[in-house]
Amino acid sequence: MGRNARRLRLVAAAGIAVALAGGAVALHGASATPRATSATPTWNDVAPIFAAKCAGCHMPGGIAPFSITSPRSAAAHADAIEVMTQTGVMPPWPPGRDSPPYLGSDRRVLTPPEKDLIARWARGGARIGSGGTITPARAASSAPGTTLSVAPARPYLPHAAVGGFDDYHCVLLEPHLEQDVFVTSADVQPQRTDIVHHVVLFAAEGANAAEARALNTRSQGKGWTCFGGPGLSETHPTADAASRDRLGSPQWIGAWVPGHTTVDTPAGIGVLVHKGAAIVMQVHYNLLHPARPDRSRAVLRVVPARGSRLTPLDTILVPAPVELPCPAGVSSPLCSRDRAIADEARKYGAAAALIPTGLLYLCQKSLADYAQPPGTAENLATSCDRRVNRPLRIYGVAGHMHLRGVDIRIDLNPGTPRARVLLHIPHWHFHWQDAYYLKQPVDASPGDTIRVTCRFDNAPGAQPLVNGKRLPPRYVLWGEGTTDEMCLGLIQATTRTG
């Protein structure tokens, strides 16, 4: 097939992708303008752009389908690179145009000069020149404080101990804090990006720290299986946990997901971690790819709390129930909700199997709210409202679903004259998720409402692919596995004092 024919085929494919994207790519920032030249660009000219904005996913072992860290590999895909960058499909920027501006978008979105340079390189034959391989650029921290590196004592070989394709593993990290500190930057560095789906750092203090250290001792330092959080006794679901902002979960210090861009907290704030605290690192391994030993780590920036003027940043979780029936006309034992509950108990434990019912209670809903005929099951929605209970200044927002997710949005005071969109991802992709810091923080007051809304597609053609085979439709609940589902909004906010 000739070059022009290949380009036409890619243009057609990209046209479909753009229609699906629905204009979700928005330019909220600008990066350095590429060096202007009338000569045909070579790899030396485009490599800095690829290193800064593409190679974090397009690298050996990354989540992208091919690597562009070597000039020859990038040149082999030049036609696709040109089309996907010109149409704005790549690099992905999930927030829709109705979302507010966020910090860090300039590190993901290509500027017009960058697009032009890449196009001229591709159309000019993707010349390699004298260039060599590139290393994906990491976001350099400019946060105040001293550097503190924490890592597990030894590598861990993931395994799906309870069946399926997922391993939620927690490991103890000891920061040896001799005083209270504010964490102003949390740079999580996964070693195996092809199997690490997400990482969360939790602050374990008091009874949680004692429990984490006991679990670590019993496992001889190898860590422990943990679903729904760090697996500590004080964090297990209780009746009063529903009234807490974190629903009983310990404080989040930081997190990582594929495509993560911002490691620093906004200026003037930090996550408060107390003297003697431990850190529990929860790693979700998605074992659709072969398991390999992993020793993911984190690099923190910390500031002594005494004498600082930093404001504590807190995490607020806003989950919604997930109740996805099978499409009409599909008859199978897997379409039973009771069967789905039993499967969750078998895979994740009795406490995890209580979560679907607990979410109905938390969101003041019942199964009757999800009893409408599913039809094709291509457009199943859920939502949950949480009342603000103190004056907040919202700095960050994130949304989380799995493979059947279609659309997620987080709104402040929806349906009122004071309505604000905090985040809207109109075309959800499992691998393109992040936490976003607002360029302009948003204030919320007691009595305001934060709502998370999710849409899912549970039709036969939307089922996850596992080892090249599409799974059969089933009744899907909130669950820890990649082939289960979630609807979760996450807010990072401080308490306003004035």
N, C-alpha and C positions, 0 to 999 in steps of 0.2 A: 504494500500500500504506500503511495507517495506521501510526501510531507503535507501537501495541501489537503489531500483526502483525510489524512489523520487529523489535521487541524479542524476540518469541517465536522468530523465525527465528535471531536472534543467540544466544539462550540455547541453542537446540539445537546450533548450531555450536560454542559454547563448551563445551557438555557433552562433545562429541567431543574437543575440544582438551584438556580436563581429564583425560579418560580416557587420552589419549595421554601427558599430562604425568605421570600416575601419582603425583601428590603431590610432584613434584620441587621445588616452591617451599617453602622453609623460612625462617622468620623467625629470623634470627640477630642482629638489631640493631634499633634504633629511631631514628627521626629526630625532628626537632622536631615537636611536636604542632600541627596547623593551628589557626588561630584559631577558637574555638567561637562559633557564632552561630545564632540561631533563625530568622533571615531566610534567604530563598532565596539561595544563593551566586551570585556572578557570576564572570566571568573573572578579575577581580582576586584572588579568593580561591583559585582553583585554579591559576592561572598559575605561582606559585612551585614547586608540586609538579611540574608538567609540565616546567618548566625544569630542575629538579634531577634528575629520574628518568626522563624520557621523551624529551625533545627531542633528546638526543644521537643517537638513531637516527631519530626522527620529525621530521626537518628537511628543507628543500629539498636534494636531492642525497644524502640519507642512505639507509641500507639499508632503512628501513621503507617500507611501501607508500604512506604519506601523511604529510604534515607537519602538526604541531599547533603550530607556532611563531606562527601568527596566530590571533586569537580566532575569526574566521569559519571558518577551516579546521578548528579543533578542534571548534567547535559543529556543523559538518556531520557529524562522526563521533562525536557524543556518545553515541549508542546503543551503538556498538561499544566505545567507551572504557569506558562503564559496565560492560558485561558482562565484558570481558576483564580489567578491574582487579578486579572483584568476585570473579571465579573464581580470581584469582591467576595467570592465564596471562601477564599483562603487569603490570609490566615483567618480562622473563624473568630467572630466576635458575637457571641450569642445574644446579648441584650438588644431588644427591639428599639425602634426609633422613639417609642413612647416612654422608654426608660430614661431616667435622669443621667447627666454626665458623671463618669466615674474616673477616679485616679487610675493611671496605668494603661489607659486605652491606647496611648501612643506607642506602647511597647508591643501591641498586637495588631493594630490597624495600619495598613500601608498608606503612605501619602501619595498623592498624584505623581510627584517626581520619582518616587521609588517604583511605582507601577510602570512608569515610562521606561525606566532604566532596565527593569526585568524584561519588559516586552522587547526592547531593542536588542538585548542580549540573546533572547530566544530566537527572534527573527533573523539575527545575524549569524546563526549557526551554532549558538551556544559555545562560543570559543572558550577553551580552557586556559590558554596562555600559560603563565608560569605558576599559577596558583596551586596551593596544596589543600589538605583537608582543613576543615573548620571545627571548632568546638562550640556547642550551643552556649550562647551568652546567658549568664545568670544575672538576675536583678541585683545590682550592688546595693547593699544597705547603707543608708545615710542616717540611720537612727542613732540617737545618743546612747552612750553606755559602753560597757566593756563586753568583749566576746566570750561566750561560754558555749563550748561544744559538748554535746551529750550523745552517747551511742550505746547500743547494747554491748554486753560483755563478749558476745560471740554471735556468729551468724546463725540464722534459723532457716531450716528447710520446710517450707509450707506444705501442708497436706490437709485435705478435706476430711477432717476426723469424723464428721457426722454425715458424710455423704454429700452429694452435690458437687459444686465447683468452687466453693468459697471457704476461706479460712480467715476467721477474725482472730488475730493473735495480739496479745498484749505483752509488753515487756517493760520492766522497771528501769528507769533512768535516774541516776542519782546526781543532782546538781550540786549537792553539798553546800546549800545556802546557809551562811552564817548570819544573815540579816534579811529582813523583808526587802524584796526588790520589785521593780516594775520591769516586765518584759516588753521591750519596745520593738523587737523584731524576732520573728520565728521563721527561719529558713530551713524547712524540712527537705532533706536530700535523699529521696528513695534510690536505692542501689539498682533494683530490678524494675524498671519502669514498665516492662511488658506484663508483669503480674501484679504490681502494686496498684490497686485501684484508688485507695485513699489512705491518708494517715491523719490521725487526730492526736494532739498532745493535750493531756488532761493534767491539771494540778491536783495532786493527791495530798491532802492535809489532814491532820488530826487522825480520826479513826480510819479514814481512807488510806492514809500513808501507812499506818500499822498493818492494815489488811493487805496492801500491795506488797509490802516487804515480806509478810508471811507467805503470800502466794509465791513470791519469787524464791524464797528459801525452800518451800516444798517442791518446787520444780527444778531445784538445783541450778537456778539462774537461767533456765531456758524459757521462762515466760509461761503464759496460760491462755487458754481459749476464752474469748470474751465477745459476747453478742450484745448489741444495743448500748454499748458503753464499755467502761474499763472493767466491769465485772466485780466491783467492790461491794461489800455488804451494805454500806451506807447508801449506795446508789440504786438498790433494787426498788422496783415500783412499790409505792405505798399510797394510801388514800390521800395524805396531805401533799404528796409530791405534785399533784395537779395544780396546786395553787402557786407553785414556785416557778419563777421565770425559766429555770433550766430543767424543770420537771424532775428534779432530784439528781440530775447529772452534775458531776464536778465541773468546775470552771474550765473552759477551753483556753489553752494558751495559744494555739495556732493549729493550722491544718494545711494539708496539701491534697490537691487533686490534679489530674492531667491538665496541662495548660495554665496552671497557677502562675500569676504574674506579680502580685504585690506581697512582699514579706514584712514590710514595716507597718506599724500602726500609724495613724495620722498624728501629726505633730501635737504635742501637749498631752497625749494620753498613752496608757500602757496597761498591760494585764498585771494585776497585783498578785504576787506569789509570796507566801510567807516563809519565814525562817524555818528550816528543817523539813520543808515540803519535799516530796518525791514527785517525779514526773512519770506518768504512765503513757507510753506510746502505743496506741492501737493502730494496727496495720490491717487493712482488708486486702487479702490476696485473692485475686480472681484467677482461678486455675484453669481457665479455658486454654491457656498456654502452659507449656511444661514448667513444673516447679523447679526452681534453682535456689541455692542458699542465698539469703538476703540479710544484709546488715544496714538497713536504712538508718539515717542519723539526723540530727538537727543542730543547727548553729543559731544560738540565741544572742541577743544584745540585751544587757540588763543594766538598770540604773538603781542604786540604793534608794529605797523609799524614803528614808529619813532625810529631810531637808529638800526633797524634790518637790516640784510644783505640778507633777503629773496627776492627771485625773484617771481613776480606775475605769477600765473598759470591761463591760460585762456581756455575757452571751444570753440571748433570749431565744428559746426554741418555740416554733409555731408549727406543730404537725397537724395533719388532717387524716381522717380515716381513709383507708384504701379497701374498697369492696368492689371487685371487678368480676362480675359473673361471666359465664361462657356466652358466646353469641347464641342467638335464637337458632334452634335447629340442631345444635351440637349436643349430643347425648353421650355422657361418659361419666364414670365414677369420679373422675377428676373434677367434674363441675359441681361437686358438693362442697358447700362451705364447711360442713362438719369434717369432711375429709381434709380440707385445707388446714383447719385448726389442728387436727391430729398430726398432719405432716410437719407443721411448725414445731409442735411439741417434740416430735421425734428428732428433728434436725437441730433445733436451737434450745430446747429445754422448756419446762413448764412455764417459767416466768415470761419468756418471749411469746408463748402462745396466748398469754393474757393481754398482750398489747392491743390487738384489734378491738377487743371489747373495751379496754381502757380508753382508747381514742374516741370511741363512740360516746362514752361518758364525758370525757374532757370537752368535746365539741358540742355537747348537748344534742346529739343525734341518736337515731335508732336505725335498725335494719330497714324499717319502713321507708326511711329517706332514700334508700338505695334499691327499693323494690320495683322500680319502674321497669317495663320490658326493655331488655338490653338491645333488641334489634340486632344490628350487625356488630355491636360492641365496639365500634370505631370511635365513638365520642362519649366516653364515660367521664363524668366530672365529680369532683369532691371539693370541699372547702372547709375551713374552720376559722372562727373569729376568736381572738384573744384580746381581752380588755387590758389597756395600759393601766398600771396601778401606781405609777410614780412619774414625776416629770422626767422625760427622757430627751437626750440628744442622740439621734441615730446617725452613726458614722458608717456602718457597713451592713451589707445584706447579701444573702446567698439563698439559692433554691436547690433542692435535691430531689431527683427521681431516678428511676432505673431505666430499663430497656423499652418498656411500653409507654413511657412518658411522651407526651406530645407538646404540652404547653404548660408553663407555670408562671404565676404572677403573685406578687406580694404588694398589697395596697394598704395605705393608711387612710382610715375613715372613708371606705368605699361607699358610694351612693349618697354622699353629702356634699355640700358646697366646698368643704375643706378636703376633698379627696385628693390624694397624692399617690402616684405610682412610685413605689420604691424599687421594684425590679419586675421586668416582664421579659421572659424568654419565649417567644412565640413559636419557635421550632427547636424543641429540645433535642439535644444529642448527648448521649450518655458520657462520651469522652470529652465534651467541650463544656466543662462546668468550672466555676470558680466562685470565690467570694469577692465582692466588689465594694470598694470604699467610695462613698459619695464625694464628689468634688465640693459640694455644699451640704453640710450636715442638715438634717431635718429634725425639728423639735416635735415632740408628742407630749400630751398632757394626760393626767388621770382621767379615765372615762373614754379616751379615744380607743379606736378599734384597729387592730392589725389583722388583716385577713390573708391567708394563703389559699390559692385556688389552683387546682391541677386538673388537667385533662389527660386521658389515657386512651390507647387503642389496644383492645384485647381481641381483635379479629384474628382469624386463623393466620392470615398473611403477616401479622405483626408480632407473632410469637418469636422469642429469642432463638437464634441459631446456635446450636451446640455441636461441635465437631462436624460442621457442615450440614446438620440436619435440623429442621425446624421443629421445635417442641409442639406437642398437641395443646390445644386450648385447655385451660383449667380455671377454676375459681382462684383469683389472686388476692392475697391479703397483704397488709404491711408485714414485711419480713426482711431479714438481714441479707439474704442471698441476692446475688446479681440478677437471678431470674425471678425473684420476688419483686415487690414494688414498695416505694415510699412516696410520700408527699410531705416535704419538710421545708419550711421557711426558717431562716436563721437570721437574727438581728444582732448586731453588735452596737452597743449603746452605752452612754454614761448617764449617771443621774445628774440632772440639772439642779444647780443650787441657786440660780438667779434667773 
